[in-house]
Amino acid sequence: MTTASRLQVGLDVPWVTSWSDEPETGVAPCPSVDGQLAIGQAENAGVGRPLYSQNHLFRQRRTVREMLCPMCGRPTPAHDRWTQTGYWTTAGDLRERGFGAALPADLADAKPLLNCGAIAPLHHACAHAAVTRCPHLGARPDKSLKRFPAAWVVIPLWIEARTSRPPARSVPVVSFLQLVGLEP
């Protein structure tokens, strides 16, 4: 029997982190991606041990779609959205990497974009706490916090899943959501 952890979700462990008692549940329509097929995962945060650096699939998609802070799980207001892992790139670079279909067609290739990957913006206080507590974030060469832009694009990250019923076939399903900030 798995027991509840003494660690607090949203304080000691980021809200978006998976726990050992949260197995994947398979593929099904998911509200976090408007009913599209996505990989599911049990919800039992705080039970077992935290699996640091492994985002919970459903909570990760919610952080991006609802602009929830990955650390505390609360909404981030527009004036308090920061990224510690985002990096500047261009629309052309993302198009070359296969993400062109998700970007606005009229976006010039030279347009600067803030690629946050699968990590939604955090509150400034949460971002500061995370970078001081997390060894992975603390080891990054760039520890600067970057203000998240007022406009963004959400890019579904697709994987192939095999159906279990005959005839077996591959179907695209959403795993995580990627977030790209658009510089004004």
Backbone as CSV, one residue per row, in Angstrom:
resi,resn,N_x,N_y,N_z,CA_x,CA_y,CA_z,C_x,C_y,C_z
1,MET,0.841,-1.190,0.000,0.000,0.000,0.000,0.884,1.250,0.000
2,THR,0.612,2.151,-0.905,1.384,3.381,-1.015,0.833,4.400,-0.028
3,THR,1.707,5.134,0.610,1.278,6.099,1.608,1.476,7.524,1.119
4,ALA,0.756,8.421,1.761,0.869,9.842,1.444,2.242,10.340,1.887
5,SER,2.803,11.207,1.085,4.110,11.776,1.360,4.003,12.902,2.377
6,ARG,5.086,13.121,3.106,5.148,14.280,3.994,5.432,15.555,3.197
7,LEU,5.917,15.400,1.954,6.198,16.548,1.096,4.880,17.167,0.626
8,GLN,4.821,18.467,0.586,3.608,19.162,0.170,3.640,19.479,-1.320
9,VAL,2.559,19.074,-2.015,2.400,19.395,-3.428,2.220,20.906,-3.553
10,GLY,2.974,21.515,-4.448,2.874,22.955,-4.673,3.794,23.776,-3.800
11,LEU,4.438,23.127,-2.849,5.385,23.838,-1.990,6.752,23.135,-2.041
12,ASP,6.783,21.886,-1.609,8.028,21.114,-1.645,8.257,20.458,-3.005
13,VAL,7.170,20.122,-3.665,7.207,19.427,-4.951,6.322,20.205,-5.917
14,PRO,6.793,20.511,-7.115,5.941,21.239,-8.066,4.612,20.512,-8.316
15,TRP,3.556,21.290,-8.441,2.212,20.767,-8.681,2.174,19.896,-9.933
16,VAL,2.948,20.207,-10.930,2.930,19.510,-12.217,3.695,18.179,-12.186
17,THR,4.441,17.909,-11.126,5.266,16.699,-11.027,4.406,15.443,-10.897
18,SER,4.832,14.370,-11.568,4.198,13.059,-11.407,4.657,12.426,-10.097
19,TRP,3.807,11.554,-9.571,4.126,10.786,-8.367,4.089,9.303,-8.716
20,SER,4.782,8.501,-7.920,4.894,7.067,-8.202,3.552,6.347,-8.184
21,ASP,2.550,6.911,-7.560,1.226,6.282,-7.515,0.284,6.872,-8.572
22,GLU,0.852,7.380,-9.671,0.059,7.953,-10.761,0.442,7.290,-12.090
23,PRO,0.046,6.027,-12.301,0.403,5.342,-13.548,-0.355,5.906,-14.743
24,GLU,0.210,5.693,-15.927,-0.506,6.050,-17.154,-1.737,5.161,-17.262
25,THR,-2.798,5.711,-17.831,-4.068,4.980,-17.912,-4.466,4.620,-19.337
26,GLY,-3.636,4.951,-20.307,-3.953,4.619,-21.685,-4.397,5.836,-22.473
27,VAL,-4.969,5.579,-23.632,-5.368,6.634,-24.559,-6.888,6.785,-24.533
28,ALA,-7.342,8.030,-24.451,-8.781,8.321,-24.445,-8.973,9.792,-24.805
29,PRO,-10.189,10.186,-25.190,-10.453,11.613,-25.383,-10.190,12.357,-24.066
30,CYS,-9.580,13.530,-24.174,-9.181,14.262,-22.966,-9.683,15.701,-23.011
31,PRO,-10.295,16.178,-21.929,-10.776,17.566,-21.902,-9.650,18.597,-21.975
32,SER,-8.419,18.209,-21.603,-7.310,19.172,-21.632,-6.911,19.547,-23.048
33,VAL,-7.357,18.763,-24.035,-7.060,19.050,-25.444,-8.348,18.988,-26.269
34,ASP,-9.414,19.530,-25.685,-10.710,19.649,-26.360,-11.246,18.323,-26.886
35,GLY,-11.052,17.262,-26.113,-11.605,15.967,-26.483,-10.792,15.158,-27.474
36,GLN,-9.624,15.664,-27.901,-8.771,14.871,-28.785,-8.200,13.688,-27.999
37,LEU,-7.730,12.684,-28.726,-7.101,11.547,-28.066,-5.792,11.987,-27.421
38,ALA,-5.594,11.573,-26.184,-4.380,11.919,-25.445,-4.049,10.792,-24.479
39,ILE,-2.799,10.751,-24.066,-2.386,9.781,-23.063,-2.919,10.252,-21.715
40,GLY,-3.543,9.353,-20.990,-4.074,9.671,-19.678,-3.148,9.214,-18.567
41,GLN,-3.391,9.744,-17.390,-2.596,9.378,-16.228,-3.464,9.524,-14.989
42,ALA,-3.357,8.568,-14.068,-4.117,8.620,-12.815,-3.762,9.887,-12.040
43,GLU,-4.726,10.376,-11.277,-4.532,11.572,-10.443,-4.425,11.142,-8.982
44,ASN,-3.221,11.236,-8.426,-3.007,10.883,-7.025,-1.785,11.619,-6.496
45,ALA,-1.729,12.916,-6.772,-0.580,13.728,-6.363,-0.394,13.675,-4.854
46,GLY,0.858,13.534,-4.441,1.178,13.510,-3.024,1.225,12.115,-2.430
47,VAL,0.947,11.097,-3.257,0.972,9.721,-2.760,2.132,8.983,-3.421
48,GLY,2.921,8.313,-2.595,4.117,7.641,-3.096,5.295,8.586,-3.010
49,ARG,6.142,8.537,-4.038,7.296,9.436,-4.061,7.222,10.310,-5.310
50,PRO,7.695,11.553,-5.224,7.672,12.424,-6.396,8.656,11.940,-7.452
51,LEU,8.246,12.014,-8.710,9.107,11.656,-9.832,9.575,12.960,-10.472
52,TYR,10.539,13.596,-9.821,11.031,14.888,-10.280,11.449,14.821,-11.741
53,SER,11.259,15.890,-12.443,11.580,16.019,-13.868,10.691,15.147,-14.751
54,GLN,9.608,14.607,-14.200,8.612,13.884,-14.998,7.262,14.565,-14.782
55,ASN,6.870,15.369,-15.742,5.599,16.065,-15.621,4.434,15.095,-15.716
56,HIS,3.399,15.352,-14.917,2.153,14.596,-15.012,1.478,15.026,-16.310
57,LEU,1.048,14.075,-17.107,0.524,14.378,-18.448,-0.663,15.337,-18.417
58,PHE,-1.691,15.047,-17.628,-2.887,15.885,-17.601,-2.594,17.246,-16.964
59,ARG,-1.875,17.251,-15.835,-1.581,18.535,-15.183,-0.701,19.399,-16.070
60,GLN,0.239,18.795,-16.816,1.076,19.589,-17.719,0.219,20.260,-18.782
61,ARG,-0.692,19.512,-19.386,-1.545,20.106,-20.429,-2.421,21.209,-19.838
62,ARG,-2.905,21.028,-18.618,-3.708,22.075,-17.966,-2.878,23.328,-17.710
63,THR,-1.602,23.165,-17.297,-0.794,24.360,-17.018,-0.671,25.223,-18.260
64,VAL,-0.477,24.584,-19.405,-0.313,25.330,-20.655,-1.643,25.915,-21.111
65,ARG,-2.699,25.138,-21.128,-3.997,25.614,-21.627,-4.619,26.681,-20.736
66,GLU,-4.448,26.543,-19.414,-5.114,27.438,-18.468,-4.169,28.454,-17.833
67,MET,-2.891,28.465,-18.287,-1.870,29.337,-17.714,-1.827,29.205,-16.187
68,LEU,-1.678,27.948,-15.748,-1.519,27.649,-14.332,-0.024,27.537,-14.033
69,CYS,0.379,28.012,-12.889,1.774,27.938,-12.479,2.142,26.477,-12.229
70,PRO,3.180,25.963,-12.893,3.575,24.573,-12.680,4.034,24.284,-11.246
71,MET,4.457,25.300,-10.524,4.931,25.097,-9.153,3.767,24.975,-8.170
72,CYS,2.875,25.975,-8.163,1.804,25.976,-7.148,0.452,25.522,-7.698
73,GLY,0.280,25.543,-9.019,-0.979,25.103,-9.617,-2.052,26.175,-9.692
74,ARG,-1.740,27.394,-9.263,-2.731,28.479,-9.318,-2.578,29.274,-10.620
75,PRO,-3.633,29.969,-11.047,-3.552,30.774,-12.275,-2.471,31.846,-12.183
76,THR,-1.826,32.097,-13.321,-0.844,33.176,-13.387,-1.500,34.366,-14.085
77,PRO,-1.572,35.514,-13.421,-2.119,36.692,-14.086,-1.145,37.196,-15.155
78,ALA,-1.663,37.899,-16.139,-0.856,38.357,-17.282,0.380,39.144,-16.847
79,HIS,0.303,39.889,-15.749,1.442,40.708,-15.313,2.472,39.911,-14.490
80,ASP,2.181,38.636,-14.211,3.082,37.840,-13.375,3.294,36.455,-13.989
81,ARG,3.873,36.452,-15.190,4.203,35.212,-15.898,5.670,35.248,-16.286
82,TRP,6.418,34.270,-15.772,7.862,34.233,-15.973,8.300,32.834,-16.380
83,THR,9.354,32.768,-17.183,9.924,31.479,-17.561,11.380,31.450,-17.164
84,GLN,11.810,30.285,-16.705,13.217,30.093,-16.351,13.893,29.153,-17.328
85,THR,13.106,28.402,-18.095,13.686,27.439,-19.031,13.484,27.851,-20.486
86,GLY,12.664,28.866,-20.716,12.425,29.321,-22.078,13.677,29.927,-22.695
87,TYR,13.772,29.803,-24.007,14.925,30.387,-24.704,14.440,31.041,-26.001
88,TRP,15.165,32.071,-26.403,14.798,32.808,-27.609,15.230,32.034,-28.847
89,THR,14.335,31.969,-29.795,14.586,31.328,-31.077,13.834,32.143,-32.128
90,THR,13.671,31.603,-33.299,12.929,32.305,-34.343,11.834,31.395,-34.906
91,ALA,10.879,32.014,-35.576,9.815,31.255,-36.236,10.418,30.324,-37.281
92,GLY,11.431,30.790,-37.998,12.088,29.965,-39.011,12.705,28.712,-38.411
93,ASP,13.328,28.848,-37.241,13.920,27.691,-36.575,12.833,26.674,-36.207
94,LEU,11.725,27.156,-35.660,10.646,26.230,-35.293,10.022,25.578,-36.529
95,ARG,9.924,26.321,-37.615,9.409,25.722,-38.858,10.350,24.617,-39.341
96,GLU,11.665,24.883,-39.277,12.639,23.870,-39.692,12.545,22.615,-38.835
97,ARG,12.128,22.760,-37.592,12.024,21.625,-36.679,10.656,20.943,-36.759
98,GLY,9.806,21.363,-37.723,8.539,20.679,-37.947,7.332,21.254,-37.240
99,PHE,7.447,22.438,-36.629,6.332,23.035,-35.907,5.629,24.134,-36.698
100,GLY,5.906,24.230,-37.981,5.359,25.301,-38.806,3.849,25.334,-38.873
101,ALA,3.204,24.187,-38.880,1.741,24.146,-38.997,1.051,24.814,-37.812
102,ALA,1.718,24.864,-36.664,1.110,25.467,-35.477,1.339,26.970,-35.382
103,LEU,2.241,27.497,-36.203,2.556,28.928,-36.149,1.693,29.704,-37.126
104,PRO,1.366,30.950,-36.801,0.627,31.771,-37.761,1.393,31.867,-39.087
105,ALA,0.694,31.704,-40.190,1.320,31.687,-41.518,2.013,33.005,-41.840
106,ASP,1.502,34.129,-41.319,2.083,35.433,-41.641,3.255,35.810,-40.731
107,LEU,3.687,34.914,-39.880,4.804,35.167,-38.985,6.106,35.034,-39.766
108,ALA,6.874,36.108,-39.844,8.138,36.095,-40.582,9.119,35.118,-39.942
109,ASP,9.929,34.478,-40.761,10.905,33.508,-40.260,11.859,34.130,-39.247
110,ALA,12.172,35.405,-39.381,13.113,36.077,-38.470,12.456,36.524,-37.156
111,LYS,11.143,36.352,-37.033,10.416,36.810,-35.844,10.932,36.102,-34.594
112,PRO,11.362,36.867,-33.560,11.822,36.243,-32.317,10.648,35.600,-31.562
113,LEU,10.874,34.390,-31.061,9.881,33.659,-30.288,10.545,33.123,-29.023
114,LEU,9.767,33.044,-27.959,10.259,32.502,-26.699,9.743,31.069,-26.564
115,ASN,10.615,30.102,-26.851,10.235,28.698,-26.814,10.344,28.194,-25.372
116,CYS,9.190,27.942,-24.761,9.164,27.483,-23.367,9.067,25.974,-23.265
117,GLY,9.000,25.292,-24.396,8.863,23.844,-24.346,7.575,23.464,-23.643
118,ALA,7.650,22.493,-22.762,6.458,21.992,-22.073,6.249,22.644,-20.712
119,ILE,6.968,23.730,-20.437,6.880,24.371,-19.121,6.136,25.699,-19.236
120,ALA,4.954,25.750,-18.636,4.155,26.980,-18.627,4.825,28.025,-17.736
121,PRO,4.449,29.296,-17.903,5.023,30.345,-17.063,4.655,30.164,-15.585
122,LEU,5.542,30.614,-14.742,5.354,30.565,-13.297,5.149,31.972,-12.753
123,HIS,4.592,32.062,-11.535,4.606,33.335,-10.817,6.071,33.677,-10.532
124,HIS,6.390,34.951,-10.421,7.764,35.352,-10.149,8.267,34.702,-8.862
125,ALA,7.472,34.741,-7.797,7.894,34.159,-6.518,8.102,32.648,-6.644
126,CYS,7.242,31.964,-7.370,7.385,30.511,-7.553,8.609,30.184,-8.404
127,ALA,8.858,30.980,-9.437,10.022,30.756,-10.288,11.307,30.944,-9.486
128,HIS,11.341,31.974,-8.657,12.521,32.215,-7.827,12.729,31.049,-6.853
129,ALA,11.660,30.588,-6.205,11.761,29.456,-5.277,12.227,28.201,-6.000
130,ALA,11.695,27.949,-7.183,12.046,26.743,-7.934,13.520,26.744,-8.322
131,VAL,14.024,27.868,-8.801,15.419,27.908,-9.254,16.390,27.797,-8.068
132,THR,15.974,28.211,-6.880,16.856,28.088,-5.717,16.769,26.705,-5.076
133,ARG,15.642,25.994,-5.225,15.467,24.680,-4.589,15.806,23.505,-5.498
134,CYS,15.600,23.654,-6.796,15.728,22.528,-7.720,17.168,22.413,-8.227
135,PRO,17.837,21.292,-7.970,19.218,21.138,-8.442,19.330,21.220,-9.967
136,HIS,18.342,20.679,-10.686,18.369,20.718,-12.151,18.328,22.156,-12.652
137,LEU,17.409,22.955,-12.109,17.306,24.356,-12.535,18.516,25.157,-12.061
138,GLY,18.986,24.867,-10.856,20.140,25.578,-10.321,21.414,25.316,-11.094
139,ALA,21.478,24.175,-11.781,22.673,23.820,-12.554,22.662,24.413,-13.960
140,ARG,21.539,24.985,-14.369,21.472,25.578,-15.707,22.400,26.788,-15.783
141,PRO,23.104,26.946,-16.917,23.996,28.106,-17.041,23.226,29.428,-17.060
142,ASP,22.017,29.435,-17.623,21.209,30.652,-17.680,20.106,30.547,-16.630
143,LYS,20.293,31.251,-15.525,19.306,31.231,-14.444,18.385,32.454,-14.481
144,SER,18.516,33.268,-15.525,17.726,34.487,-15.590,16.250,34.169,-15.847
145,LEU,15.392,34.937,-15.211,13.961,34.827,-15.450,13.595,35.750,-16.599
146,LYS,12.788,35.238,-17.507,12.347,36.026,-18.655,10.843,36.227,-18.547
147,ARG,10.412,37.474,-18.750,8.975,37.766,-18.725,8.329,37.082,-19.918
148,PHE,7.189,36.428,-19.668,6.492,35.729,-20.733,5.648,36.723,-21.539
149,PRO,5.700,36.641,-22.877,4.949,37.581,-23.721,3.428,37.473,-23.528
150,ALA,2.732,38.523,-23.942,1.273,38.585,-23.789,0.530,37.709,-24.790
151,ALA,1.191,37.285,-25.847,0.565,36.417,-26.851,1.409,35.152,-26.996
152,TRP,0.739,34.057,-27.316,1.449,32.790,-27.419,0.723,31.823,-28.335
153,VAL,1.429,30.744,-28.660,0.894,29.654,-29.471,1.101,28.368,-28.680
154,VAL,0.070,27.518,-28.681,0.158,26.206,-28.041,0.323,25.158,-29.145
155,ILE,1.326,24.315,-29.003,1.625,23.294,-30.011,1.464,21.916,-29.389
156,PRO,0.512,21.118,-29.875,0.405,19.756,-29.347,1.599,18.916,-29.790
157,LEU,2.120,18.136,-28.877,3.211,17.219,-29.182,2.595,15.830,-29.348
158,TRP,2.637,15.341,-30.569,1.968,14.097,-30.946,2.913,12.915,-30.859
159,ILE,2.367,11.766,-30.485,3.080,10.503,-30.571,2.150,9.504,-31.254
160,GLU,2.680,8.387,-31.658,1.876,7.332,-32.272,1.552,6.281,-31.218
161,ALA,0.279,5.908,-31.145,-0.149,4.824,-30.258,-0.733,3.710,-31.117
162,ARG,-0.567,2.490,-30.690,-1.102,1.329,-31.414,-2.444,0.958,-30.801
163,THR,-3.422,0.733,-31.648,-4.719,0.273,-31.164,-4.591,-1.182,-30.731
164,SER,-5.349,-1.576,-29.726,-5.269,-2.948,-29.231,-6.252,-3.868,-29.937
165,ARG,-7.283,-3.294,-30.526,-8.278,-4.111,-31.225,-7.883,-4.309,-32.677
166,PRO,-8.144,-5.509,-33.200,-7.857,-5.748,-34.627,-8.775,-4.895,-35.490
167,PRO,-8.350,-4.400,-36.590,-6.963,-4.503,-37.045,-6.094,-3.477,-36.318
168,ALA,-4.957,-3.920,-35.818,-4.033,-3.027,-35.116,-3.543,-1.950,-36.083
169,ARG,-3.533,-0.714,-35.617,-3.059,0.404,-36.436,-2.507,1.473,-35.519
170,SER,-1.745,2.389,-36.084,-1.201,3.510,-35.328,-2.150,4.696,-35.427
171,VAL,-2.328,5.369,-34.305,-3.147,6.580,-34.285,-2.361,7.681,-33.575
172,PRO,-2.465,8.932,-34.059,-1.766,10.029,-33.379,-2.516,10.420,-32.106
173,VAL,-1.775,10.608,-31.028,-2.349,11.045,-29.754,-1.466,12.143,-29.165
174,VAL,-2.060,13.017,-28.376,-1.321,14.107,-27.737,-0.656,13.577,-26.474
175,SER,0.614,13.923,-26.304,1.302,13.597,-25.054,1.333,14.868,-24.190
176,PHE,2.140,15.832,-24.599,2.253,17.100,-23.887,1.879,18.240,-24.817
177,LEU,1.831,19.440,-24.246,1.632,20.655,-25.022,2.883,21.513,-24.889
178,GLN,3.328,22.063,-25.997,4.470,22.973,-26.027,3.938,24.400,-26.085
179,LEU,4.643,25.311,-25.455,4.217,26.702,-25.375,5.281,27.604,-25.984
180,VAL,4.855,28.469,-26.908,5.767,29.398,-27.566,5.204,30.813,-27.429
181,GLY,5.974,31.685,-26.802,5.567,33.069,-26.633,5.907,33.882,-27.882
182,LEU,4.960,34.730,-28.275,5.139,35.595,-29.445,5.528,36.984,-28.964
183,GLU,6.700,37.412,-29.343,7.164,38.756,-28.987,6.302,39.781,-29.723
184,PRO,5.855,40.822,-29.038,4.986,41.818,-29.698,5.699,42.549,-30.822
